[in-house]
Amino acid sequence: MNVNPTSEQELLREFQGGSQQAFAAIYEAYSDGVFAYCLKILADRQLAEDVVQDTFIKVQEHAGSIEQRGSFRSWIFRIARNEALTHLRRTRNDGRLEDESVWDEETPHETFVSAERSEIVIRLLDSLKHEYREVLVLLVYENMSYAEIAAVTGATESSVKSRIFRARRAMLEKLKPYFQ
């Protein structure tokens, strides 16, 4: 769910004023995106749920330190990123995502091939180094701009562009044998 910039600023002011309704609206607006991001980064549903909760606890605790300049969304994703990295350092989980989506109109063979391809892409994405996987997840799954990704990761925009280029190139190279 996207929040327009004007209502985001109003919501932010109310939140900083202590409004629980504003916090609930912020949670409603951003929790799904934060969860999807964390799930792709951590590859563990329960751990991603924990990180989302920790993220919004931190958002509430640090409401007073939110600066009006910059993107509120980027600030929240930055907190989520830091929480996810903290959990990664603690657990070093090797779990993998399973593809659960199946289209009704596909034949069993198409369903199998599609699931197999998805699993290959997910495994390759999961096997990228964290800094490359992270930028691809933010770009593809969260539809963030290079500037927003830079704000979330703390990297420069040119570094983000370079990581995305290298990650895409590496993924394409590894996928060639599967899709020829």
C-alpha positions in Angstrom: 0.0 0.0 0.0 1.4 3.4 -1.0 0.7 6.5 1.0 0.7 9.8 -0.9 3.4 12.3 0.4 0.9 14.8 1.8 -1.1 12.3 3.8 2.2 10.6 4.8 3.4 13.9 6.4 0.1 14.4 8.2 0.2 10.8 9.4 3.8 11.3 10.6 2.9 14.4 12.5 0.0 12.7 14.2 2.2 9.7 15.0 5.0 11.9 16.5 2.2 13.5 18.6 1.5 10.1 20.1 -1.5 9.0 18.2 -2.1 5.3 18.3 -4.5 5.5 15.4 -1.7 7.0 13.3 0.6 4.2 14.4 -2.0 1.7 13.4 -2.4 3.4 10.0 1.4 3.3 9.5 1.5 -0.4 10.4 -1.4 -1.0 8.0 0.4 0.9 5.2 3.9 -0.5 5.5 3.8 -3.9 7.3 3.0 -6.0 4.2 5.9 -4.5 2.2 8.3 -4.8 5.2 7.2 -8.4 5.6 7.7 -9.2 2.0 11.2 -7.6 2.0 12.2 -9.4 5.2 10.9 -12.7 3.9 13.0 -12.4 0.8 16.1 -11.4 2.7 15.7 -14.0 5.5 14.1 -16.9 3.6 12.2 -17.8 6.8 8.6 -16.9 7.3 8.7 -17.0 11.2 11.9 -15.0 11.3 10.5 -12.4 8.9 7.4 -12.1 11.1 9.6 -11.5 14.1 11.6 -8.9 12.3 8.5 -7.1 11.2 7.4 -6.9 14.9 10.8 -5.8 16.0 10.8 -3.2 13.2 7.5 -1.6 14.2 8.5 -1.7 17.9 11.6 0.3 16.9 9.5 2.7 14.8 7.3 3.4 17.8 10.2 3.8 20.1 12.0 6.2 17.8 9.0 8.3 16.6 10.6 11.4 18.0 13.8 10.9 15.9 12.1 10.8 12.6 13.3 13.6 10.4 10.9 15.4 8.0 13.4 15.2 5.1 13.7 12.0 3.2 11.3 9.2 2.7 9.5 7.8 5.7 9.2 4.5 3.8 12.9 4.4 3.3 13.4 5.1 7.1 11.1 2.1 8.0 12.8 -0.2 5.5 16.2 0.9 6.9 15.1 -0.2 10.4 13.8 -3.5 8.9 17.1 -4.0 7.1 19.1 -3.5 10.3 16.8 -5.8 12.3 17.0 -8.5 9.5 20.8 -8.2 9.5 20.9 -8.6 13.2 18.8 -11.7 13.0 21.0 -13.1 10.2 24.1 -12.6 12.2 22.5 -14.4 15.1 21.0 -17.4 13.3 22.7 -17.9 9.9 19.6 -19.9 8.8 19.9 -22.1 5.7 16.1 -22.5 5.2 14.8 -22.0 1.6 11.5 -20.6 0.4 9.0 -22.8 -1.3 7.0 -21.7 -4.2 3.3 -22.0 -3.2 1.6 -20.3 -6.1 -0.2 -22.5 -8.6 -2.4 -21.1 -11.4 -5.7 -22.9 -11.9 -5.5 -22.7 -15.7 -2.1 -24.4 -15.9 -1.7 -28.1 -16.8 0.1 -30.3 -14.2 3.2 -30.2 -16.5 3.1 -26.4 -16.8 2.6 -26.1 -13.1 5.6 -28.4 -12.4 7.8 -26.6 -14.9 6.8 -23.2 -13.5 7.4 -24.3 -9.9 10.8 -25.7 -10.9 11.8 -22.5 -12.6 10.6 -20.4 -9.7 12.6 -22.6 -7.3 15.7 -22.3 -9.4 15.4 -18.5 -9.4 14.7 -18.4 -5.7 17.6 -20.6 -4.9 19.9 -18.5 -7.1 18.6 -15.3 -5.5 19.1 -16.8 -2.0 22.7 -17.8 -3.0 23.7 -14.3 -3.9 25.8 -12.4 -1.4 23.5 -10.4 0.9 24.4 -7.0 -0.5 23.4 -8.1 -4.1 20.3 -10.1 -3.0 19.1 -7.1 -0.9 19.2 -4.6 -3.8 17.4 -6.9 -6.2 14.7 -7.6 -3.6 14.1 -3.9 -3.0 14.1 -3.2 -6.7 12.0 -6.1 -7.9 9.7 -7.0 -5.0 9.4 -3.6 -3.3 9.6 -1.5 -6.5 11.9 1.0 -4.9 13.9 3.6 -6.8 17.7 3.6 -6.8 17.6 6.6 -4.4 15.2 4.8 -2.0 17.4 1.7 -2.1 20.4 3.8 -1.3 18.6 5.3 1.6 17.6 1.9 2.9 21.0 0.3 2.5 23.2 3.3 3.4 25.1 2.9 0.1 25.5 5.6 -2.6 23.2 5.6 -5.5 26.0 4.6 -7.9 26.9 1.7 -5.6 23.3 0.6 -5.7 23.3 0.8 -9.5 26.5 -1.2 -9.7 25.2 -3.9 -7.3 22.0 -4.3 -9.3 23.9 -4.5 -12.5 26.3 -7.1 -11.1 23.5 -9.1 -9.4 21.4 -9.2 -12.6 24.4 -10.2 -14.7 25.3 -13.0 -12.2 21.7 -14.2 -12.1 21.5 -14.3 -16.0 24.7 -16.1 -16.3 23.6 -18.8 -13.8 20.2 -19.1 -15.4 21.3 -19.5 -19.0 21.6 -23.3 -18.8 18.1 -23.6 -17.4 16.2 -21.4 -19.9 17.9 -22.3 -23.2 
